[in-house]
Amino acid sequence: MMGVRRAVNPALKAAGDGMGRADIRALEQICAENPDVRFLATFLSRENQHELCVSARKFNNLMPFGCWWFLNNPSIVSEITRERLELLGPSFIPQHSDARVLEQLIYKWSHARVVIAASLSEAYVQLLHSGRAVTRDEIVRDVTRMFSGNFRSWVGFSHAS
């Protein structure tokens, strides 16, 4: 989780953290120096999202995931999900659970599922307009990858485990 600025407002204690743009070069260097290590990465800044996608294309040991804290607005989740689909296909983890209390998890996933489904639908419509048919099996494959398969594969979890 890159871009967190701790205790911007100390009076708010655990809720007082802020965010800022991070330098992605540090992550790229870590990925380059450790090609056998897999990294899940997310940035708190909207401005870092495109760089993260480009880096994930360059480093097969880097997996973008989720929309944290201040990016967890439906409009921004939609923008980031569409951008990742355009640059990475379904090879990322669109959302995750970072909630500290159950109620946060419920609202976060209820709006994230709707936004991610709409972003996927838009991508399939674009394929159809370009003359490429999309099958039900492809849709099921992509949804499965994005909502569980990518993570399971990334951490080495198999169905036999």
ROTOR-996870 format. One record per residue (C-alpha): residue number from 1; residue in three letters; x, y, z. Coordinates in steps of 0.2 Angstrom, whole numbers. Layout:
residues N
<site k="NUM" r="ALA" xx="X" yy="Y" zz="Z"/>
...
END
This chain:
residues 161
<site k="1" r="MET" xx="0" yy="0" zz="0"/>
<site k="2" r="MET" xx="11" yy="14" zz="-6"/>
<site k="3" r="GLY" xx="7" yy="32" zz="-4"/>
<site k="4" r="VAL" xx="0" yy="32" zz="14"/>
<site k="5" r="ARG" xx="5" yy="47" zz="24"/>
<site k="6" r="ARG" xx="4" yy="42" zz="43"/>
<site k="7" r="ALA" xx="-4" yy="53" zz="56"/>
<site k="8" r="VAL" xx="-8" yy="68" zz="45"/>
<site k="9" r="ASN" xx="-20" yy="73" zz="58"/>
<site k="10" r="PRO" xx="-14" yy="65" zz="74"/>
<site k="11" r="ALA" xx="-29" yy="70" zz="84"/>
<site k="12" r="LEU" xx="-39" yy="58" zz="74"/>
<site k="13" r="LYS" xx="-28" yy="44" zz="79"/>
<site k="14" r="ALA" xx="-30" yy="28" zz="68"/>
<site k="15" r="ALA" xx="-41" yy="38" zz="56"/>
<site k="16" r="GLY" xx="-29" yy="52" zz="54"/>
<site k="17" r="ASP" xx="-19" yy="45" zz="40"/>
<site k="18" r="GLY" xx="-18" yy="54" zz="23"/>
<site k="19" r="MET" xx="-12" yy="50" zz="6"/>
<site k="20" r="GLY" xx="0" yy="57" zz="-8"/>
<site k="21" r="ARG" xx="8" yy="52" zz="-24"/>
<site k="22" r="ALA" xx="21" yy="39" zz="-22"/>
<site k="23" r="ASP" xx="37" yy="36" zz="-32"/>
<site k="24" r="ILE" xx="34" yy="20" zz="-42"/>
<site k="25" r="ARG" xx="53" yy="18" zz="-46"/>
<site k="26" r="ALA" xx="56" yy="10" zz="-29"/>
<site k="27" r="LEU" xx="43" yy="-4" zz="-32"/>
<site k="28" r="GLU" xx="50" yy="-6" zz="-50"/>
<site k="29" r="GLN" xx="68" yy="-8" zz="-42"/>
<site k="30" r="ILE" xx="62" yy="-21" zz="-30"/>
<site k="31" r="CYS" xx="53" yy="-31" zz="-44"/>
<site k="32" r="ALA" xx="68" yy="-30" zz="-55"/>
<site k="33" r="GLU" xx="80" yy="-36" zz="-41"/>
<site k="34" r="ASN" xx="69" yy="-50" zz="-35"/>
<site k="35" r="PRO" xx="61" yy="-58" zz="-50"/>
<site k="36" r="ASP" xx="57" yy="-74" zz="-41"/>
<site k="37" r="VAL" xx="47" yy="-64" zz="-28"/>
<site k="38" r="ARG" xx="29" yy="-60" zz="-31"/>
<site k="39" r="PHE" xx="22" yy="-43" zz="-26"/>
<site k="40" r="LEU" xx="4" yy="-37" zz="-23"/>
<site k="41" r="ALA" xx="4" yy="-18" zz="-25"/>
<site k="42" r="THR" xx="-9" yy="-5" zz="-23"/>
<site k="43" r="PHE" xx="-7" yy="14" zz="-22"/>
<site k="44" r="LEU" xx="-17" yy="26" zz="-13"/>
<site k="45" r="SER" xx="-16" yy="40" zz="-26"/>
<site k="46" r="ARG" xx="-27" yy="41" zz="-41"/>
<site k="47" r="GLU" xx="-12" yy="48" zz="-50"/>
<site k="48" r="ASN" xx="-1" yy="33" zz="-48"/>
<site k="49" r="GLN" xx="-13" yy="20" zz="-56"/>
<site k="50" r="HIS" xx="-8" yy="22" zz="-74"/>
<site k="51" r="GLU" xx="11" yy="20" zz="-69"/>
<site k="52" r="LEU" xx="6" yy="4" zz="-59"/>
<site k="53" r="CYS" xx="-3" yy="-4" zz="-74"/>
<site k="54" r="VAL" xx="13" yy="0" zz="-85"/>
<site k="55" r="SER" xx="24" yy="-7" zz="-72"/>
<site k="56" r="ALA" xx="13" yy="-23" zz="-70"/>
<site k="57" r="ARG" xx="15" yy="-25" zz="-89"/>
<site k="58" r="LYS" xx="34" yy="-24" zz="-87"/>
<site k="59" r="PHE" xx="36" yy="-35" zz="-72"/>
<site k="60" r="ASN" xx="27" yy="-52" zz="-72"/>
<site k="61" r="ASN" xx="30" yy="-53" zz="-53"/>
<site k="62" r="LEU" xx="19" yy="-38" zz="-50"/>
<site k="63" r="MET" xx="0" yy="-39" zz="-47"/>
<site k="64" r="PRO" xx="-10" yy="-23" zz="-45"/>
<site k="65" r="PHE" xx="-25" yy="-25" zz="-33"/>
<site k="66" r="GLY" xx="-39" yy="-16" zz="-25"/>
<site k="67" r="CYS" xx="-44" yy="2" zz="-23"/>
<site k="68" r="TRP" xx="-39" yy="7" zz="-5"/>
<site k="69" r="TRP" xx="-46" yy="21" zz="6"/>
<site k="70" r="PHE" xx="-48" yy="37" zz="-3"/>
<site k="71" r="LEU" xx="-50" yy="28" zz="-20"/>
<site k="72" r="ASN" xx="-65" yy="18" zz="-14"/>
<site k="73" r="ASN" xx="-78" yy="29" zz="-22"/>
<site k="74" r="PRO" xx="-88" yy="21" zz="-36"/>
<site k="75" r="SER" xx="-83" yy="34" zz="-49"/>
<site k="76" r="ILE" xx="-64" yy="31" zz="-46"/>
<site k="77" r="VAL" xx="-66" yy="12" zz="-44"/>
<site k="78" r="SER" xx="-74" yy="12" zz="-61"/>
<site k="79" r="GLU" xx="-60" yy="22" zz="-69"/>
<site k="80" r="ILE" xx="-47" yy="12" zz="-61"/>
<site k="81" r="THR" xx="-55" yy="-5" zz="-66"/>
<site k="82" r="ARG" xx="-58" yy="1" zz="-84"/>
<site k="83" r="GLU" xx="-40" yy="7" zz="-85"/>
<site k="84" r="ARG" xx="-33" yy="-10" zz="-78"/>
<site k="85" r="LEU" xx="-44" yy="-19" zz="-90"/>
<site k="86" r="GLU" xx="-38" yy="-9" zz="-105"/>
<site k="87" r="LEU" xx="-20" yy="-11" zz="-100"/>
<site k="88" r="LEU" xx="-19" yy="-28" zz="-92"/>
<site k="89" r="GLY" xx="-35" yy="-38" zz="-97"/>
<site k="90" r="PRO" xx="-42" yy="-48" zz="-83"/>
<site k="91" r="SER" xx="-25" yy="-51" zz="-75"/>
<site k="92" r="PHE" xx="-27" yy="-41" zz="-59"/>
<site k="93" r="ILE" xx="-37" yy="-41" zz="-43"/>
<site k="94" r="PRO" xx="-50" yy="-28" zz="-44"/>
<site k="95" r="GLN" xx="-55" yy="-26" zz="-26"/>
<site k="96" r="HIS" xx="-50" yy="-33" zz="-9"/>
<site k="97" r="SER" xx="-56" yy="-33" zz="9"/>
<site k="98" r="ASP" xx="-47" yy="-20" zz="19"/>
<site k="99" r="ALA" xx="-62" yy="-16" zz="31"/>
<site k="100" r="ARG" xx="-59" yy="-14" zz="49"/>
<site k="101" r="VAL" xx="-77" yy="-17" zz="53"/>
<site k="102" r="LEU" xx="-90" yy="-28" zz="45"/>
<site k="103" r="GLU" xx="-101" yy="-14" zz="40"/>
<site k="104" r="GLN" xx="-87" yy="-6" zz="29"/>
<site k="105" r="LEU" xx="-85" yy="-23" zz="21"/>
<site k="106" r="ILE" xx="-103" yy="-24" zz="16"/>
<site k="107" r="TYR" xx="-105" yy="-7" zz="8"/>
<site k="108" r="LYS" xx="-88" yy="-8" zz="0"/>
<site k="109" r="TRP" xx="-91" yy="-25" zz="-9"/>
<site k="110" r="SER" xx="-109" yy="-21" zz="-13"/>
<site k="111" r="HIS" xx="-104" yy="-6" zz="-24"/>
<site k="112" r="ALA" xx="-88" yy="-13" zz="-30"/>
<site k="113" r="ARG" xx="-97" yy="-28" zz="-38"/>
<site k="114" r="VAL" xx="-109" yy="-17" zz="-47"/>
<site k="115" r="VAL" xx="-95" yy="-6" zz="-53"/>
<site k="116" r="ILE" xx="-83" yy="-20" zz="-58"/>
<site k="117" r="ALA" xx="-98" yy="-29" zz="-68"/>
<site k="118" r="ALA" xx="-102" yy="-13" zz="-77"/>
<site k="119" r="SER" xx="-83" yy="-11" zz="-82"/>
<site k="120" r="LEU" xx="-82" yy="-29" zz="-88"/>
<site k="121" r="SER" xx="-98" yy="-26" zz="-98"/>
<site k="122" r="GLU" xx="-91" yy="-11" zz="-106"/>
<site k="123" r="ALA" xx="-75" yy="-20" zz="-111"/>
<site k="124" r="TYR" xx="-86" yy="-34" zz="-119"/>
<site k="125" r="VAL" xx="-97" yy="-22" zz="-128"/>
<site k="126" r="GLN" xx="-81" yy="-14" zz="-136"/>
<site k="127" r="LEU" xx="-75" yy="-31" zz="-141"/>
<site k="128" r="LEU" xx="-92" yy="-34" zz="-149"/>
<site k="129" r="HIS" xx="-91" yy="-18" zz="-158"/>
<site k="130" r="SER" xx="-74" yy="-22" zz="-165"/>
<site k="131" r="GLY" xx="-81" yy="-38" zz="-173"/>
<site k="132" r="ARG" xx="-75" yy="-51" zz="-160"/>
<site k="133" r="ALA" xx="-88" yy="-62" zz="-152"/>
<site k="134" r="VAL" xx="-88" yy="-65" zz="-133"/>
<site k="135" r="THR" xx="-93" yy="-82" zz="-126"/>
<site k="136" r="ARG" xx="-102" yy="-86" zz="-110"/>
<site k="137" r="ASP" xx="-87" yy="-97" zz="-106"/>
<site k="138" r="GLU" xx="-75" yy="-82" zz="-108"/>
<site k="139" r="ILE" xx="-85" yy="-71" zz="-97"/>
<site k="140" r="VAL" xx="-86" yy="-84" zz="-83"/>
<site k="141" r="ARG" xx="-67" yy="-87" zz="-85"/>
<site k="142" r="ASP" xx="-63" yy="-68" zz="-83"/>
<site k="143" r="VAL" xx="-75" yy="-65" zz="-68"/>
<site k="144" r="THR" xx="-68" yy="-81" zz="-60"/>
<site k="145" r="ARG" xx="-50" yy="-75" zz="-63"/>
<site k="146" r="MET" xx="-54" yy="-57" zz="-56"/>
<site k="147" r="PHE" xx="-63" yy="-62" zz="-41"/>
<site k="148" r="SER" xx="-53" yy="-77" zz="-35"/>
<site k="149" r="GLY" xx="-42" yy="-86" zz="-48"/>
<site k="150" r="ASN" xx="-29" yy="-72" zz="-50"/>
<site k="151" r="PHE" xx="-26" yy="-71" zz="-31"/>
<site k="152" r="ARG" xx="-26" yy="-90" zz="-29"/>
<site k="153" r="SER" xx="-14" yy="-92" zz="-43"/>
<site k="154" r="TRP" xx="-3" yy="-78" zz="-37"/>
<site k="155" r="VAL" xx="-1" yy="-86" zz="-19"/>
<site k="156" r="GLY" xx="1" yy="-104" zz="-26"/>
<site k="157" r="PHE" xx="-16" yy="-110" zz="-19"/>
<site k="158" r="SER" xx="-23" yy="-124" zz="-30"/>
<site k="159" r="HIS" xx="-40" yy="-132" zz="-29"/>
<site k="160" r="ALA" xx="-32" yy="-148" zz="-23"/>
<site k="161" r="SER" xx="-24" yy="-139" zz="-8"/>
END
